[in-house]
Every structure is written in structure tokens, then in C-alpha cells.
Amino acid sequence: MQQPIQVVVIEPYVYAAVRSLIGKRAVLDTVRGSVSGMVVDAKPDHVVIKERDSTFFVRLCEVVWIMPDTGKY
């Protein structure tokens, strides 16, 4: 029997963009809606967003766009 092979797709530019926002507020639009808050951490496969008492773990493959949250909209 062959063993299954795990394939991981890394979005290097999305990952770099999210890493540049660590410690700043951002808005992430995903295929399920928008998430906004402080970017706490970023890994090659997900980003951690904290807003008040809630923590969101968003998979980078689900991100449509990212925008720094300037609070001016």
C-alpha cells in the first residue's frame, strides 16, 4: 500500500504581507466574511487575529485580501 502524501500550499506573498502587520490592526476578507483586529501572530498556513476577548485563527488559503486598519473608513 502506498502512504498518502501530504501537500501544503504556501502563499509566500500573502504570508509576507501578514507578517508585516504583526502588532498592527488589519482587516482580512475571507471567503466566509471579514475579520478585523490586531494581528498577533502569523505562520505559513494561518494568521492569528485578536479583537477584544475573541481570538481568530484564519487559514491563509481562505484570505481574499488584506488591508491595514487605519480606522478611517
C-alpha positions in Angstrom: 0.0 0.0 0.0 1.1 3.5 -0.8 1.2 6.0 2.0 -0.7 9.2 1.5 1.4 12.3 0.7 0.6 15.5 2.5 0.7 18.5 0.2 0.8 22.0 1.7 0.4 25.1 -0.4 2.1 28.2 1.0 1.3 31.6 -0.3 4.6 33.4 0.2 3.4 36.9 -0.7 0.3 36.7 1.5 2.4 35.3 4.3 4.9 38.1 4.0 2.1 40.7 3.9 0.5 39.3 7.1 3.9 39.1 8.9 4.5 42.8 8.1 1.2 43.6 10.0 2.1 41.8 13.3 1.4 44.2 16.1 -0.9 46.3 13.9 -4.6 46.3 13.3 -5.8 44.8 10.0 -8.9 43.7 8.1 -8.8 40.3 6.4 -11.5 39.5 3.9 -12.1 35.7 3.7 -14.4 33.5 1.6 -16.7 33.5 4.7 -16.6 37.2 5.5 -14.3 39.8 7.0 -12.3 39.6 10.2 -10.7 42.6 11.8 -8.5 43.1 14.8 -4.9 43.1 16.0 -2.6 40.7 14.1 -1.0 38.7 16.9 1.0 36.1 15.0 1.5 34.7 11.5 2.5 31.3 10.4 2.9 30.0 6.8 -0.6 28.5 7.0 -2.6 30.8 9.3 -2.8 34.1 10.9 -4.0 34.9 14.5 -6.3 37.9 14.9 -7.4 39.2 18.3 -10.3 41.5 18.8 -11.4 42.2 22.4 -11.9 38.8 24.0 -12.1 36.9 20.8 -9.2 35.2 19.0 -9.5 34.1 15.4 -7.2 31.6 13.6 -7.6 32.3 9.9 -6.2 30.0 7.3 -4.2 31.9 4.7 -5.6 29.9 1.9 -9.0 31.4 2.8 -7.9 35.0 2.6 -9.1 37.0 -0.4 -7.5 40.4 0.6 -5.7 42.1 3.5 -5.8 45.7 4.4 -4.2 47.7 7.3 -6.9 49.0 9.5 -6.4 52.8 9.7 -9.9 53.3 11.2 -10.6 56.0 8.6 -13.4 54.2 6.7 
